[in-house]
Amino acid sequence: MNAFGDMLHDSLVTQAWTPEWRPLGPWPESVCCRLDAFPCEPDVLAGQILSPAEQDHWKSLRAVEKRRREWLLGRAAAKHAVRSLLARELSLRLLPAEIEIAPDPYGRPLVSVTGDAAPLNLQPSISIAHSDGTAVALSVLDPGTRVGIDLEGLTRRRQDFEDIAFSPDERGLLAMLPAELRHEWALRMWCAKEAVGKALGRGLSAGLRALHISRADAASGIMEVGLRGAALEQFPQWQGESLIVYTERESKFVFSATIFQQGAAGMRPSRQEILGYLLQKMGELTADWDYPDPVRPESLLFTELGFESLDAVVLCTAIQEHYQTPMPFAELLAEIGQQQRDLSIKELADFVDTHLSSSAGTGGATGRVQ
């Protein structure tokens, strides 16, 4: 990345986006950005702002041209949001290519920082959305906080949309609105579900009605979304609880945003997410080690990966800090020492999952949803 590319990226994105609903959500450590058009040819832009790995992905995309352009537009907005956030909160100025965004196993975008700032292990949370040639991105500094943003163009219409997307009681909420507002609010409700799905990290994989609108306030644009069915099985801590989503209309778009603050009960990760985090962390810890094989769930810490006792302590400390939950790692390490056995990553994931569940059940996870 050269200075020209840095200036190009800065010039193509609007200033940090602060829609009217922003004061309703007290999110001081967040940045929301919007991009409405390309300033140059997409291939030129990609060469200026993408990391080497992202450029490889861009070149390999076989989707229709519209999808490829939307992907790049979203990455440009997201990188600007993250750069603005780090500059404001940490006085850290990064080039766009030093911010890499890659999906987790469920498709949720994850941020990593390369270059000179890599040792800081910065991992801001990010959410991206695009529609009708516009992209938006919402970012927060805390990697444990989940965010979700979505937008839809008001020109999109489908005859049977409401019957497919909403339950009878959700359609009842729409029926109480004036006829001229019904289409807008149907899109707001849809965007609210999308934002929650993105924040949870699973999208709408549990089904269109697994995320349920229980309240829609026409005056404020605030909606409450609860979990049902398969979504509640994925996140049982949200039984009887609602997530707050802010929605707004601006010109030809409606959009929504939600942020789950660190420690919210509904954000206890699934076992698969815990395993994914551990595999990522193991990969980071062993990156410079003489270990030729890829790290797998079955990999053994001591006999295969070459861990020493101090390495295990560092790993356990990192896990506790990541999940902000004390766990009896000392007892676990003492037990495997007494039994003279090894510990697999898969077994470690089970241990973390068990103790996170125990903490949530006894009120150990505290926090609030905003």
N, C-alpha and C positions, 0 to 999 in steps of 0.2 A: 504494500500500500504506500502510495506517495502522497505528498502534501496536496496535489491536485485532487486526488481521489477523496481525501478527507474533506476538503472544501466542497467538493461536489455533493457528497452525502449530506453535509450540513445545509446546503442550499436547497436540496430537493424536498426536505421534510419541513412541515409547518412547525411553528413554535409548539412547545408542550401544550397539549390540548386540554383545556379546562372547560368542559361543557357545563351547562347551568346546574346539573344535578350534583356536581362535585362537592359543594359544601354540605350536601346531605350525607355524604360518606366521609367521616373524619379519617382520611388516609394520608397523613402527612408525608410518609415515606414512599409515595407512589408517583409515577409519571405516566401519563396517557398521551400518546402521539397518534397523529393521523397523516396519511399520505394519499393524495387524490389523483396523482398522475406520475408517469415516468418523465424525468427531465432529459433523458437520452435513450438510446437504444438499450433494450434489456441486457444484451450480451456485454455491452460496455459497462453498464451499472454493475452487473454480476462480477466482472473482472476487478472492479474497484472496491466493492464492499464485502465480498464473501471470503471466508477462509479457504484454504486449499481443499479441505474435506467438503465444505459446502459447494465449492465450485465443481468438484467431481459429481456431487449429487445433482447440481443444476444441469450439467451436461448429460447426465444419464436419464433425466426425466423424460418419460415417453408419453406423458399426458397430453391432452389437446393444448394448443398454444394458450388458450385462455387460462387454464389451470396453472401452467408454467409461469405465466406473468403474475397471477395472483400470489403464487408461492413467493416469488421474488419481491413483489410489492410488500407482502407481509413481513418478510425478513428485513427489508429496508426500514419499515416503521418500527419493528421490534428492536433492531440494533440502535436506532436513534433514541428510543425510550430508555434502553439500558444505559447507553452512554450518558444521556442527560441525567439519569438517576445517580450514576456513580460520580459524575462531575459535581453534582449538587450536594450529595450526602458525604462523599469521601474526598472531594477535591482531586479526583482521579480522572485524567483525560486519556481515553483509549481510542485507537483507530477502529473503524467498523470491522475490519477483518480480524481484530484481536478478540472479538466477541463471537463465539460459535454457538449456534442453536441447533440442537439435534433432538429428535423425538425419543421418548422413553418407550418401553414395550407396548404401552397403550396409546401412543401417539401424542402424549402431552409434551409440549416443547420444553426442553431443559437448556439452561444457559451455562456455558463455561467460558472462562477467560484465559486466553493464551498470551504468549509474549512475556514481557518483563513482569506483568502483574499476576502471572499464573500462580506463584507461590502463595498469594493471598487467598487462594481457593474461594474466590467470589462466585456465588451461584444465585443471582437474583431470580425471583419467580417471574414468569412472563406468560401472557395470554395474547393470542393473535386472532384477528378476524378480518374478513374481506368480503366485499359485495359490490357489484356494479362498478368496478374500477376504483374503489376506495378501500384502503386497508387501515386498520387501527390496531394498536398494541398497548397493553397495560402491564406495567412492571412494578414490583415492590422489591425492596432490598433483602428482606428476610427470606432465605431459601425454604424455610418451613411454612411460610404463608402461601396459601393457594389463591390464585386470582382467576377470574373468568370474565371475558368480554365478548360481545357479539353484536353484529349489526346486520340489518336486512333493508333492502330497497323497497320503498312503498309501492313501486310499480309491479312488484311480483304478486301475481294472483293465481289461485287455483280453485276450481269450483268446489272440490270436496276437501279442501285443506282442513277446515275446522273439524269435520267429522273424523278425519284420520288422526289429527294431532292431539285432540282434547277429549277429555272424559265428559259425560253428561253434565256434571256439576261445574266443570270449567266452562262449558258452553253456556251454562246458566249465568255465570259471571258476565260473559259477553252479551248475553241477551238483555241484561239490565242497562247497557250503555245505549246512548242515542245511535241510530242507524249509521249516521255519517262517521262515527268514531269506531265502528265495529272492526273494520279491516285493520286500522292502525293498532288497535289494542290486541287483536289476534296476533299480529306480528310482534308486539311487545311481549306478549305471553310466550310466544315461541322463542324469542331472543332470551327471555329470562331462563327458560329451561336450558337453552344452549350454554348460557353463561355458567349456570350451576354445574352442568355436565363437564365443562372445561375445567372449572375450579376443582371438582372432585377428581379429575384426571381420567374419567372413563367415557366422556361424551354421552351420547344417548344409546350406548350399547345395551343398557338394561331394558330398552323399550321406550316408545314415545310417551307413554302414560306413567312410566315409573317415577318421573319427576312431576309432581302435581302442584298446580297453582291453587293455593287455598285462599289467597286474598290479593286483590288488585285495587290499589287506591288511585282513583282518577285524578285527584288533586295533586298528589306528590309524585306519582309514577312509581311508587314503591310496590313491590310484590313480595309475597311470602311463598316459598317453594318448599314442599315437603317431599319425602322419599317414600316410595311404595314398592311392593313386589321385589323384583330382582335388585333394584337399586338399594333397598333397605337391607337385603341380604349382604350386599357388598359393604355397606356402611351401617351396621346395626345400631351404632351409637346415636344415630339421628332419629331413632324411634320416638315419635311424639314431638319432635322439634321441627322448626322451620328455618330456612335460610333466607336472608334478606337480599333482594336484588333491586338495583336502581335502574329505571328505564327512562328514556327521553326520546323525543322526536326532534330532529333537526333537518329542516328542508325536506329532501326526498328520502331520508333514512330514519329508521328507529334503531335504537341501540340500547344495550344493557350492560351492567357491570356488577360484579360482586367480589368481595375480598373476605376470606376467612382468616382471621387473625391467628397467630401462633397459639397452639394449645386448645383450639376449639375441639369439643368432644367428637364431633363428626369427622374429624380429620385423622383418626387413628388409621394408619396404613394397613392394607391387606398384607397377608403373608408374602404374596408374590411381589408386592412393592418393596417389602423389607428385603427379600432376597435380591431384587434388582439393585437396591442401594448397596448391599454388602458386596455384590459382585463388582459394582463400580468402584467402591472404596478399595477392595482388594486389588483391582487393576491399578489404581493409583499408587498404592503402597508398594507393589511389586514391579512397577514400571521399569526401574533401573536395576532389578535383580537379574541374576543369571538363571531365569526360569523360562524354558523354551515353549512350554505348552500353554494354551489359553486357560484362564481361570474358569472353573466350572463349579456348579453347586456341590459336586461330589469331591472337589479338591480338599485335601487335608492340610490344615494350617502348618503343622510342624514338620511332618515327614515329606510332604510334597512341595509346599510353598517355601519351606525353609525358615519359618518364623522362629524367633527366639522369644523368651519370656517377656522381654521389654517390648518387642513388637506387638505381642498380644495385649499388653497393657495399653499401649498407644491406640490400638484398634478399639478396644473396649471403651476407652475414654472418648474417642471420636463418636462412637455409637450413642453413648449417653448424652453427649452434647447435641448431637443431631436430633434426637428424639426428646431431649429435655426431660428425661425420665430416669431416675436412679434404678439400677438393676444389679442383682447379686453376682456380678462377674467374678469377684474374688472367690466365691464359693464354687462357681463353675470351674475355674482354672485349678483350684485346689482338688476338686473331685477328679478331673481327668488326670491330674498328676498322681493322685493316690492309686487310681485304677490303671495307670501306665498305658493309657490309650490316647488316640489322637482325636481331633475335633474337625469335622467337615464344615464347610460354609453352610450347607443345607441345615445341619444340626444347630449351628449358631443362629440361623434365621428362625428356626423353631423356638429357640430359647428367647430371642427378642420378642417374637410374636406373643408368646405366652405371657411375658411380663408386661408388655404394653397392654394386653387385654386385662390383666389383673389390675394395673394402674387405673385404666378407664373405669373398671367396675367398682373400684373403691373411691372414686372421686379424685384420683391422682392427677388427671388431666383437667386443667382448668383453663378458662378463657372465655371469650365471647365472640359472637359472630356479628360482623358489621355489614 
